[in-house]
Amino acid sequence: MITQAFAPFGISPESVLLSEQIIRDLAPVFARIDQTRSINQLRVLHAFHEARLAESSFGGSTGYGYDDSGRAQIETAYAQVFGAEKALVRIQISAGTQALAICLFGLLRPGDTLLAVTGRPYDTLQASIGITDDGSPAPDGSLVDMGVFYRELELLPGGSPDLAGIAQALESRTKVVFIQKSRGYTTRRSLLTDDIEQIVQTVRQKQPQAIILVDNCYGEFVETREPCMVGADLVAGSLIKNPGGGLCPSGGYVAGRADLVEKVAARLTAPGLGSHVGPTLGFSRLIAQGFYLAPQVVAESLKGAAFAAALFGQSGFKTYPAADAIRGDLVQTLEFGDPDRLVAFCQAIQAASPVDSFVSPEPWAMPGYDSPVIMAAGAFIQGASIELSADGPLKPPYPAYLQGGLNFETVRLACLLAFERMGTCQPRRGQTGD
């Protein structure tokens, strides 16, 4: 009996049976996720065949990393999967923020304008750009400090891009148009590839020379089309998120137009060296295998997100997106309206994790954030958002951002544990999100 399997974790039979009913109700949603997984999995496999990925190339390189055949094969596969001319996939990129920062610093020059068309970028990127809200000078070495102009446009109230506003904001010195696909620490919806396609068409009509850069973090393999397939010039992300499949110990990628990828590579290494250097240090096997598994792992995460939305949504909490919504990323927002509930939820997620389940996380002043943040992440790889994690800033409306899950059952357990610890069995008045 499934109830007996959950008994060692202290989950009541009533909660398990409730979860079984939710899974039955979500059957159409799970079927849609599985279809997307199948399409993406076959695309990855075909790209590996086209790149002639070879086991003999997994030995890796050291030093400069010249003539690393495994690296070349993996980057060829990445480019094909993401609909790009070229890709840069490197273990030396340690975070999604770094991948985006080298794109911005590689493309922008003093006097250029960076136009963000999806509102304020994610917290950790703001220092690189030079965004300050208190009137203080831009951080030393930031884009603004170096003479780059910055503008941003909010999305429309429903979360769609403001196409008319974008067209009006574009000007001759607009060098880069920045799109953040995921919601970040906001309650807005994530962008879909259809939204990105509309932005691309608007920019091409008004300012065709502008470079369109997409922050693709949390969005890879959620849909069957990626941003470069609809005309974006560059995408960037982290290998400890979706495309790493839970196996990559670190790393990041940039994919898009070949000339732009090489400009970014020169920023990562040095002018004149570009993409020619960068040893794989024996990690090619994990990078390739993680990419191969990524569509399956992302599908498991999406099922977990839908389950969480259904479980907590029916208990009266606001959930963004709703369980049956079409998703553009794998982040699930659960709005608790109370700091103690937020902390209790994250502590329950930690308790269900495979690593450090005995640890109880507490809020702390995390660098790059404007308020204390609580983070639960019992992951095999530090900070790996594709593994089950939950975090949130301790400020109203006290949302938790649930993401990842290498397998659905762990997400299910974590949610049930939080559900019972928070005492949510009795429905309260509320609403679900989009």
C-alpha positions in Angstrom: 0.0 0.0 0.0 1.2 3.5 -0.9 0.1 4.7 2.6 2.6 2.3 4.2 5.5 3.7 2.0 4.9 7.2 3.5 4.4 6.0 7.1 8.2 6.1 8.0 8.1 9.9 7.2 5.2 10.5 9.5 2.6 11.2 6.8 -0.9 10.3 7.7 -2.9 7.9 5.5 -5.5 10.7 5.0 -2.9 13.0 3.5 -1.6 10.2 1.2 -5.0 9.4 0.0 -5.7 13.1 -0.7 -2.4 13.2 -2.7 -3.6 10.2 -4.7 -6.8 12.0 -5.6 -4.8 15.1 -6.7 -2.6 13.0 -8.9 -5.7 11.5 -10.6 -7.1 14.9 -11.1 -3.8 16.1 -12.6 -3.7 13.3 -15.2 -4.3 15.6 -18.2 -1.6 18.0 -16.9 0.9 15.1 -16.4 0.1 13.8 -19.9 0.9 17.2 -21.4 4.2 17.4 -19.5 5.1 13.9 -20.7 4.5 14.8 -24.3 6.8 17.8 -24.0 9.4 15.6 -22.4 9.2 13.1 -25.3 9.7 15.7 -27.9 12.6 17.3 -26.1 14.3 14.0 -25.3 14.3 13.0 -28.9 15.7 16.4 -29.9 18.6 16.0 -27.5 19.3 12.4 -28.7 19.3 13.5 -32.3 21.7 16.3 -31.5 24.1 13.9 -29.8 24.0 11.7 -33.0 24.6 14.7 -35.2 27.5 15.8 -33.0 29.0 12.3 -33.1 29.4 12.3 -29.3 32.1 9.8 -28.5 32.9 8.0 -25.3 36.6 8.4 -26.2 36.2 12.1 -25.8 35.2 12.1 -22.2 38.8 12.0 -20.9 38.9 15.7 -20.6 41.6 18.3 -21.0 43.9 20.3 -18.7 45.8 23.5 -18.8 44.7 25.6 -21.8 42.2 23.0 -23.0 43.2 23.3 -26.7 41.6 20.8 -29.1 39.2 19.3 -26.6 37.0 17.1 -28.8 34.5 16.3 -26.0 34.0 19.9 -25.4 33.5 20.6 -29.1 30.9 17.7 -29.4 28.9 18.9 -26.4 28.9 22.5 -27.6 27.7 21.3 -31.0 24.9 19.4 -29.4 23.9 22.3 -27.2 23.8 24.6 -30.2 21.5 22.3 -32.1 19.2 21.6 -29.2 18.7 25.3 -28.5 18.4 26.3 -32.2 21.6 28.3 -32.2 24.6 28.7 -34.5 27.2 28.1 -31.7 27.3 27.4 -28.0 29.8 28.0 -25.2 29.4 25.3 -22.5 32.0 25.7 -19.7 32.7 24.3 -16.3 34.4 27.7 -15.5 31.0 29.5 -15.5 29.9 28.9 -11.9 26.5 30.5 -11.9 23.7 31.7 -14.1 24.4 35.3 -13.0 28.0 34.9 -14.2 26.8 33.5 -17.6 24.5 36.6 -18.0 27.1 39.0 -16.8 29.7 37.9 -19.3 27.1 38.3 -22.0 26.3 41.8 -20.9 29.9 42.9 -20.5 30.9 41.2 -23.7 28.3 43.0 -25.8 27.9 46.4 -24.2 30.2 49.4 -24.5 30.2 52.9 -23.0 27.3 54.9 -24.5 25.2 51.9 -25.3 21.8 51.3 -23.7 20.6 48.1 -22.1 16.8 47.8 -22.2 15.2 45.3 -19.9 11.7 44.6 -21.1 10.5 42.3 -18.4 10.8 44.6 -15.4 13.5 44.6 -12.8 16.0 41.7 -13.4 16.7 39.0 -10.8 18.3 40.3 -7.6 21.7 38.9 -8.1 22.2 40.5 -11.5 21.3 44.0 -10.4 24.8 44.8 -9.0 26.4 43.8 -12.3 24.2 46.1 -14.2 24.6 48.9 -11.6 21.0 49.2 -10.4 20.5 51.0 -7.1 17.2 52.1 -5.5 18.5 54.3 -2.8 20.3 56.9 -4.9 23.7 55.6 -4.1 26.4 55.4 -6.9 26.4 52.4 -9.1 28.8 49.7 -7.8 32.4 49.9 -9.0 32.9 48.0 -12.2 29.2 47.7 -13.0 27.9 48.5 -16.5 26.4 51.8 -15.4 29.7 52.7 -13.7 31.4 52.0 -17.0 29.1 54.4 -18.9 26.4 52.0 -20.1 22.8 53.4 -19.9 20.1 51.3 -18.4 16.3 51.4 -18.9 13.6 49.0 -17.9 9.9 48.4 -18.9 7.4 46.7 -16.7 5.2 43.9 -18.1 1.5 44.6 -18.5 -0.7 43.9 -15.5 -1.5 40.4 -16.8 2.1 39.5 -17.2 2.3 39.9 -21.0 5.1 42.0 -22.6 4.2 45.7 -23.3 4.9 45.5 -27.1 3.8 49.1 -27.7 6.0 50.3 -24.8 9.0 48.3 -26.1 8.6 49.8 -29.6 8.5 53.3 -28.1 11.5 52.7 -25.8 13.8 51.4 -28.6 16.3 54.0 -29.9 19.4 54.1 -32.0 21.8 53.4 -29.0 19.7 50.5 -27.7 22.4 47.8 -28.0 20.9 44.9 -26.0 17.3 44.1 -25.2 17.2 41.9 -22.1 14.4 39.3 -21.5 14.0 37.3 -18.3 11.9 34.3 -19.0 11.5 33.2 -15.4 9.6 35.2 -12.7 12.5 35.5 -10.3 11.4 36.8 -6.9 8.1 38.2 -8.2 4.5 36.9 -8.5 4.3 37.6 -12.2 3.9 34.8 -14.6 6.9 33.4 -16.4 7.2 34.2 -20.1 6.3 31.7 -22.7 8.2 31.2 -26.0 5.2 32.8 -27.7 5.7 35.9 -25.6 9.4 36.0 -26.5 8.5 35.6 -30.2 6.3 38.7 -30.0 9.1 40.7 -28.4 11.5 39.6 -31.1 9.1 40.6 -33.9 8.6 44.0 -32.2 12.3 44.7 -31.8 13.2 43.6 -35.3 10.6 46.0 -36.8 11.8 49.0 -34.9 15.5 48.4 -34.2 16.7 45.4 -36.2 20.4 45.8 -35.1 19.6 45.4 -31.4 20.8 42.2 -29.8 18.1 40.2 -28.0 19.4 38.4 -24.9 17.3 35.9 -23.0 17.9 34.8 -19.4 16.8 31.2 -19.9 17.4 30.1 -16.3 14.7 27.7 -15.1 13.1 27.7 -18.6 15.1 25.1 -20.5 13.0 22.1 -21.7 9.8 23.4 -20.1 8.4 24.0 -23.6 9.2 22.3 -26.9 10.7 25.6 -28.4 13.6 27.5 -27.1 14.1 31.3 -27.5 16.7 31.1 -30.3 14.2 29.1 -32.3 12.0 32.2 -32.4 14.7 34.7 -33.2 16.5 35.6 -30.0 20.2 36.3 -30.6 21.5 34.8 -27.3 20.4 32.7 -24.4 22.3 31.9 -21.2 21.8 29.7 -18.2 23.4 27.5 -15.5 24.3 23.9 -15.7 23.2 23.4 -12.1 19.7 24.3 -13.2 17.6 22.6 -15.9 20.2 21.6 -18.6 22.5 19.9 -16.1 20.0 17.2 -15.3 21.1 17.1 -11.7 24.6 15.7 -12.6 26.8 18.7 -13.4 28.8 19.9 -10.4 29.0 23.4 -11.8 29.1 25.2 -15.2 27.1 27.5 -17.4 26.2 28.0 -21.1 25.7 30.6 -23.7 24.1 29.8 -27.1 23.1 31.9 -30.1 24.7 33.7 -33.0 28.2 32.6 -33.6 29.8 36.1 -33.6 28.1 37.0 -30.4 29.0 33.8 -28.6 32.6 34.5 -29.5 32.4 38.0 -28.1 31.1 36.5 -24.8 33.8 33.9 -24.8 36.4 36.6 -25.1 35.0 38.2 -22.0 35.1 34.8 -20.1 38.7 34.2 -21.1 40.5 37.1 -22.9 40.5 38.8 -26.3 42.4 36.7 -28.7 41.8 33.5 -26.7 38.0 33.4 -26.8 36.4 29.9 -27.0 39.7 28.2 -27.9 40.7 27.8 -24.2 38.9 26.3 -21.3 39.9 22.8 -20.0 37.0 20.4 -19.2 39.1 18.8 -16.4 37.3 15.5 -16.8 33.8 16.8 -16.4 32.6 16.2 -20.0 30.9 13.0 -19.2 28.8 14.5 -16.5 28.0 17.6 -18.6 26.9 15.3 -21.5 25.0 12.8 -19.4 23.2 15.6 -17.5 22.1 17.2 -20.7 20.8 13.8 -21.9 18.8 13.4 -18.7 17.6 17.0 -18.5 14.2 16.6 -20.3 13.2 13.7 -18.0 14.4 15.6 -14.9 12.6 18.8 -15.9 9.4 16.8 -16.5 9.6 15.4 -13.0 10.1 18.9 -11.6 7.1 20.2 -13.5 4.9 17.4 -12.2 6.0 18.3 -8.7 5.2 22.0 -9.2 1.8 21.2 -10.5 1.2 18.9 -7.5 2.3 21.6 -5.1 0.0 24.1 -6.7 -3.0 21.8 -6.5 -2.3 20.7 -2.9 -1.8 24.1 -1.4 -4.2 25.9 -3.8 -7.1 23.8 -2.6 -6.2 24.8 1.0 -6.7 28.4 0.4 -3.2 29.6 -0.4 -2.5 31.7 -3.5 -0.4 29.7 -6.0 1.3 31.0 -9.1 0.8 29.5 -11.6 -2.2 27.4 -11.1 -1.8 23.6 -11.3 -3.2 23.3 -14.8 -1.5 26.4 -16.2 0.8 26.4 -19.3 4.2 27.0 -17.8 7.3 28.8 -19.1 9.6 27.8 -16.2 9.6 25.2 -13.4 9.3 27.7 -10.5 6.2 27.4 -8.4 5.2 30.3 -6.2 3.3 29.6 -3.0 2.1 32.7 -1.1 1.8 32.2 2.6 1.1 35.7 3.9 3.0 35.0 7.1 6.7 34.7 7.9 6.3 31.7 10.3 4.4 29.8 7.6 7.1 30.5 5.1 9.8 29.3 7.5 7.8 26.2 8.4 7.3 25.4 4.7 11.0 25.7 3.9 12.0 23.7 6.9 9.7 20.9 5.8 11.2 20.9 2.3 14.6 20.5 3.9 13.5 17.7 6.1 12.3 15.7 3.0 15.6 16.2 1.1 18.0 13.4 0.5 21.0 15.4 1.8 21.1 17.3 5.1 17.5 16.3 6.0 18.5 16.8 9.7 19.3 20.5 9.2 16.8 23.2 10.0 17.3 26.3 7.8 16.9 29.8 9.2 16.6 33.2 7.4 19.8 35.0 6.9 21.2 38.1 5.1 22.2 36.5 1.8 24.5 38.6 -0.4 22.7 40.1 -3.4 19.3 40.3 -1.7 17.5 43.3 0.0 15.9 41.3 2.8 16.7 38.1 4.8 16.1 35.0 2.8 15.4 31.4 3.9 16.7 28.7 1.7 16.0 25.0 1.8 18.2 22.8 -0.4 19.2 19.4 0.6 21.0 18.9 -2.6 23.9 16.7 -3.8 25.4 19.8 -5.5 25.5 23.1 -3.7 22.9 25.6 -5.0 21.6 23.1 -7.7 18.2 24.6 -8.4 17.2 21.6 -10.5 17.3 19.5 -7.3 14.4 20.1 -4.9 14.7 23.4 -3.2 12.6 26.2 -1.8 13.5 29.7 -0.8 11.9 33.0 -0.2 12.5 36.5 1.1 11.1 37.4 4.5 8.9 40.3 3.3 5.2 40.5 2.4 3.5 38.6 0.9 6.0 36.0 2.2 6.1 33.8 -0.9 8.0 30.6 -1.2 9.6 29.7 -4.5 9.6 26.0 -5.0 11.7 24.6 -7.8 13.3 21.4 -9.0 13.0 17.8 -8.0 15.0 15.0 -9.5 12.0 12.8 -9.0 8.3 13.4 -8.4 8.0 11.2 -5.3 10.5 13.4 -3.3 8.6 16.5 -4.3 5.3 14.8 -3.3 6.7 13.8 0.1 8.1 17.3 0.7 4.8 18.9 0.0 2.9 16.5 2.2 5.3 17.0 5.0 4.9 20.7 4.7 1.2 20.4 4.4 0.9 18.5 7.7 3.4 20.5 9.6 1.6 23.8 8.6 -1.7 22.4 9.6 -3.3 23.1 6.3 -5.8 20.2 6.4 -8.6 22.6 7.1 -9.4 24.8 4.0 -9.1 28.5 4.4 -10.5 31.2 2.2 -8.2 32.2 -0.7 -7.5 31.9 -4.3 -5.2 30.4 -6.8 -3.1 32.3 -9.4 -2.9 32.4 -13.1 
